[in-house]
Amino acid sequence: MKIKHTFRMVRNYYVCLLAAVAFVACEPDKDYLVAVDYNRIGYVLSDNSDNFNLSIFNTALRRTVLDKVLLENGPFTVLVPSDQAFAKIGYATSTDMLTEASATVGELLKYHILEGNYDLKRLPFLFNQEIRTRAGKPIYVTHWMSGADTLLLVNGEQLTSTTLQASNGLIQVIDQVLNPSVHSNVVDILKDNETVSIFSHALQRSGLANELSGPGPYTVFAPSNAAMAAFGYPTVQAVDAVAPSSLADLVRYHVMRERRFVNDFTLAMALDDGEVSRTVFWFIETGVKGIQYGHMLDGSTITFQVVKFLNNNFLGPIANPVRELTVIDISNTTALISTDRLQRDIVADNGVVHMVNSVFRKTL
């Protein structure tokens, strides 16, 4: 009986199997292969690695799960630094990226990925438009006209970009690497920067730390320790000997209630406030200047002067003239913002910090 029962089960199984095959055979032809969209960002980046010198970024992608993310529906906008851009900050080859800490690579990449379609060159002509990155930190994009030139700046750095289209977003190849070390507030930036530790201590003692940790936005011009020493505060002990109210007045004169990167002045200011000249050795250079006024938290003003020297009376027109920014306080004392990229345009959620080489004074 068991043999007959088993035989019937096997027979029924094959009957059902043949029926299923017949049913499928009678269906219209179907394509059971899943089509692969090779126009997605992950594939486009790989295909254009050599054409646009993107090998270091692609190496970084492969070290994370983000290469898979960029094959999803999106849309995404990826700001991709070229190999030359990475070389500027010490990643000369893909091997350098392979030896970097995984967490560092991940944070760097996420700061260059935006969720949404953002063609930066088509944004409105406005200063410091905030866009959140996949890292949860902001970038600030300025799109502006200066004379006949159209400017694109991200976090104060002027960029040139080339746009590549993808089916799930945009790729913008850029010539700078964005710094992902965005602090939550300007007070934290000062705490973490040893070169302005005396000014940071003055801020803490002034009682303004809570205010400057708030929404802002603020721009802080932080005097270096050498500048504070020249002003009469060589140590934190010297700061402790000063009344908090006096320190609060000092700190407020170094803070603007707006976000301004250095290039917001140097590149975007109209140079229509007259002519200037200076003597270099025994030659006279002439140029043009522009002036803007900044209103500080204490109600006082600061003058921002941008000068571009165009001609030398012996050498003729100056090749590639640069715009030079000077900060002038009420006492007519001048200060210069650091030219070190690590000491200027330091981004926080509630503002930006620049190191300056002189304390702003209200009297001589």
C-alpha positions in Angstrom: 0.0 0.0 0.0 2.8 2.4 0.9 4.5 1.7 -2.5 1.2 2.5 -4.4 0.7 5.7 -2.3 4.3 6.8 -3.0 3.9 6.1 -6.7 0.7 8.2 -6.9 2.5 11.1 -5.2 5.4 11.0 -7.6 3.0 10.7 -10.6 0.9 13.7 -9.4 4.1 15.8 -8.9 5.2 15.2 -12.5 1.7 15.9 -13.8 1.6 19.2 -12.0 5.1 20.0 -13.2 4.2 19.3 -16.8 1.1 21.4 -16.5 3.1 24.3 -15.1 5.6 24.1 -18.0 2.8 24.0 -20.5 1.2 27.0 -18.9 4.4 29.0 -19.1 5.0 27.9 -22.6 1.6 29.2 -23.6 2.2 32.6 -22.1 3.4 35.5 -24.3 7.2 36.0 -24.3 8.4 37.9 -21.3 11.8 39.4 -20.6 12.8 38.1 -17.2 16.2 40.0 -17.1 16.3 43.2 -15.1 17.6 46.1 -17.1 20.6 47.9 -15.7 20.7 51.7 -15.9 24.3 52.5 -16.7 23.5 56.2 -16.7 23.3 56.3 -12.9 25.8 58.4 -11.0 27.9 55.5 -9.7 28.5 54.2 -13.3 29.0 57.6 -14.8 31.7 58.4 -12.3 33.5 55.2 -13.1 33.1 55.7 -16.9 34.5 59.2 -16.7 37.3 58.5 -14.2 40.1 59.1 -16.7 38.4 61.8 -18.8 37.9 64.1 -15.9 40.7 62.9 -13.5 38.4 61.4 -10.9 40.3 58.4 -9.9 41.0 59.4 -6.3 37.3 60.2 -5.6 36.3 56.9 -7.2 38.8 55.1 -5.0 37.3 56.8 -1.9 33.8 55.7 -3.1 34.8 52.1 -3.3 36.0 52.2 0.3 32.5 53.0 1.5 28.9 51.9 0.8 28.3 55.2 -0.9 29.2 53.7 -4.3 26.1 51.6 -3.9 24.0 54.5 -2.7 24.8 56.5 -5.8 23.2 53.7 -7.9 19.8 54.3 -6.1 17.0 56.4 -7.4 18.1 59.7 -5.8 18.1 62.3 -7.0 21.6 63.2 -5.8 24.0 66.0 -6.6 27.6 64.9 -6.1 30.4 67.6 -5.9 33.4 65.6 -7.1 36.9 67.1 -6.6 39.3 66.4 -9.4 42.5 64.5 -8.7 44.3 67.9 -8.9 42.1 69.2 -6.2 42.9 66.3 -3.9 46.6 66.8 -4.6 46.3 70.3 -3.1 45.4 68.8 0.3 47.9 66.0 0.3 46.2 63.1 -1.6 48.5 62.9 -4.5 47.5 59.4 -5.6 44.8 56.9 -5.1 47.1 55.0 -2.7 47.0 58.0 -0.4 43.3 57.7 -0.2 43.5 53.9 0.4 45.7 54.5 3.5 43.4 57.2 5.0 41.2 56.3 8.0 37.8 54.9 6.9 35.9 57.3 9.1 37.7 60.3 7.6 37.0 59.1 4.0 33.3 58.5 4.8 32.8 62.0 6.3 34.7 63.6 3.4 32.5 61.9 0.8 29.2 62.5 2.6 30.0 66.2 2.8 30.3 66.3 -1.0 26.9 64.6 -1.6 23.7 66.6 -1.7 20.2 64.9 -1.7 18.3 66.6 -4.6 19.1 68.2 -7.9 21.3 71.3 -7.4 22.9 72.8 -10.5 25.0 75.3 -8.6 25.5 77.5 -11.7 21.7 77.9 -12.0 21.0 78.9 -8.4 19.7 82.4 -7.7 22.2 85.3 -7.6 22.4 85.3 -3.8 25.1 85.1 -1.1 25.6 82.0 1.0 22.6 79.9 0.2 22.5 77.0 2.6 22.3 73.4 1.3 22.5 70.4 3.7 24.8 67.6 2.7 24.4 63.9 3.3 26.7 64.3 6.3 24.0 66.5 7.9 26.3 69.5 7.7 25.7 72.6 5.6 27.5 74.1 2.6 27.0 77.7 1.7 26.8 78.6 -2.0 27.2 82.1 -3.4 26.2 82.7 -7.0 27.0 86.3 -7.9 27.9 88.7 -10.7 31.0 90.9 -10.4 31.3 93.1 -13.5 31.2 90.8 -16.5 32.2 87.7 -14.4 29.8 85.2 -12.9 31.1 83.9 -9.6 30.5 80.6 -7.9 31.7 80.1 -4.3 31.2 77.3 -1.9 32.1 78.0 1.8 33.9 81.1 0.5 36.1 79.3 -1.9 35.8 80.2 -5.6 35.1 77.1 -7.7 35.0 76.2 -11.3 32.7 73.3 -12.1 31.9 71.0 -15.0 28.4 69.4 -15.0 27.8 65.8 -16.0 24.2 64.6 -16.3 23.0 61.3 -14.8 19.6 59.6 -14.7 19.5 59.9 -10.9 21.0 63.3 -10.5 24.0 65.6 -11.3 27.7 65.3 -11.0 29.6 68.6 -10.7 33.4 68.2 -11.0 35.0 70.9 -8.9 38.6 72.2 -8.5 38.6 72.3 -4.6 38.0 69.8 -1.8 35.5 71.0 0.7 36.4 70.8 4.4 33.9 68.7 6.2 34.9 69.8 9.7 31.9 72.0 10.3 31.4 72.9 14.0 28.0 73.4 15.6 28.8 77.0 16.6 31.6 79.7 16.4 32.3 79.3 20.1 33.4 75.7 19.6 35.7 76.8 16.7 37.5 79.2 19.0 37.8 76.6 21.7 39.4 74.1 19.3 41.9 76.6 17.8 45.1 77.1 19.9 46.2 80.0 17.8 43.3 82.1 19.2 43.1 80.6 22.7 43.5 84.0 24.5 40.7 85.6 22.5 38.6 82.4 23.2 39.3 82.8 26.9 38.2 86.5 26.7 35.0 85.4 25.1 34.3 82.8 27.8 35.0 85.3 30.6 32.9 88.0 28.9 29.7 86.0 29.4 28.9 86.0 25.7 29.5 82.3 25.1 25.8 81.4 25.3 24.7 84.2 23.0 27.3 83.3 20.4 26.3 79.7 20.6 22.8 80.7 19.5 21.3 80.7 16.0 23.3 83.7 14.6 24.5 83.8 12.0 27.8 85.4 13.1 31.1 86.3 11.6 33.9 86.4 14.2 37.2 88.1 13.5 39.4 86.4 16.1 42.7 88.1 16.9 45.7 85.7 17.0 47.5 85.1 20.3 50.3 87.4 19.1 47.8 90.1 18.3 46.2 89.8 21.8 49.7 90.0 23.3 50.5 93.2 21.4 47.2 94.6 22.7 48.3 94.0 26.3 46.8 90.5 26.9 49.8 88.1 26.6 48.3 85.3 28.7 44.9 84.1 30.0 45.9 85.3 33.4 46.1 88.8 32.0 42.6 88.4 30.6 41.4 87.2 34.0 42.5 90.5 35.5 40.1 92.5 33.2 36.4 93.1 34.1 34.0 90.9 32.1 32.1 94.0 30.9 35.2 95.4 29.3 35.9 92.0 27.6 32.3 91.8 26.4 32.8 95.2 24.7 36.0 94.0 23.1 34.5 90.8 21.9 31.4 92.4 20.5 33.6 94.7 18.4 34.9 91.6 16.7 31.6 90.0 15.7 29.1 90.8 12.9 25.6 89.5 12.9 25.8 87.9 9.4 27.8 85.2 7.7 30.6 86.7 5.5 33.4 84.7 4.0 36.6 86.5 2.9 35.8 86.2 -0.8 32.3 87.6 -0.2 34.3 90.9 0.1 37.3 90.3 -2.2 35.5 88.9 -5.2 32.0 90.3 -5.0 32.7 93.9 -4.0 32.4 96.5 -6.7 35.7 98.5 -7.1 34.1 101.8 -7.7 35.3 104.0 -4.7 38.2 105.7 -6.4 41.8 105.1 -7.3 44.8 104.1 -5.2 48.6 104.0 -5.5 51.6 102.6 -3.7 55.3 102.5 -4.2 57.0 99.2 -4.6 60.7 99.7 -4.4 61.0 102.8 -6.7 58.0 102.0 -8.9 54.5 103.3 -8.5 51.6 100.9 -8.8 48.1 102.2 -9.4 44.7 100.6 -9.0 41.1 100.8 -7.9 39.4 100.2 -4.6 36.0 99.3 -3.2 34.7 99.9 0.3 32.0 98.3 2.4 31.0 98.9 6.1 30.3 96.2 8.6 28.1 96.7 11.6 29.4 95.0 14.7 27.5 93.6 17.7 28.4 96.7 19.8 26.9 99.0 17.3 30.2 100.3 15.9 31.4 99.9 12.3 34.3 98.3 10.6 35.6 99.3 7.1 36.4 96.6 4.6 38.6 97.9 1.8 39.4 95.8 -1.3 42.2 97.1 -3.6 43.2 95.7 -7.0 46.5 97.1 -8.4 46.3 97.2 -12.2 49.4 99.0 -13.5 53.1 99.5 -12.7 54.7 102.7 -14.0 57.7 100.8 -15.2 56.4 97.3 -16.0 53.1 98.3 -17.5 49.8 96.3 -16.8 50.1 93.8 -13.9 49.5 90.2 -15.0 46.6 88.5 -13.1 46.1 91.3 -10.5 44.7 90.1 -7.2 42.2 91.7 -4.9 43.7 92.5 -1.5 41.4 92.9 1.6 42.2 95.2 4.5 40.1 95.6 7.6 40.2 99.1 9.1 38.8 99.9 12.6 37.5 103.1 14.1 41.0 104.1 15.2 42.1 103.8 11.5 44.3 100.8 12.5 44.5 98.2 9.8 44.2 94.4 10.2 44.7 91.6 7.8 42.8 88.3 7.7 45.0 85.2 7.6 45.9 83.9 4.2 46.1 80.4 5.7 43.1 78.4 4.5 42.9 76.6 7.8 42.7 79.9 9.7 40.0 81.7 7.6 36.5 80.8 6.4 36.2 78.2 9.2 32.5 77.1 9.0 30.1 76.6 11.8 26.3 75.9 11.7 25.8 79.4 13.1 28.5 81.4 11.4 32.1 81.6 10.2 35.4 82.5 11.9 38.5 84.3 10.5 41.8 84.8 12.3 43.2 88.4 12.1 46.6 89.8 12.9 45.5 92.8 15.0 42.9 93.6 17.7 40.3 96.0 16.5 40.6 99.3 18.4 38.1 102.1 19.0 40.9 104.5 20.1 44.6 104.8 19.4 
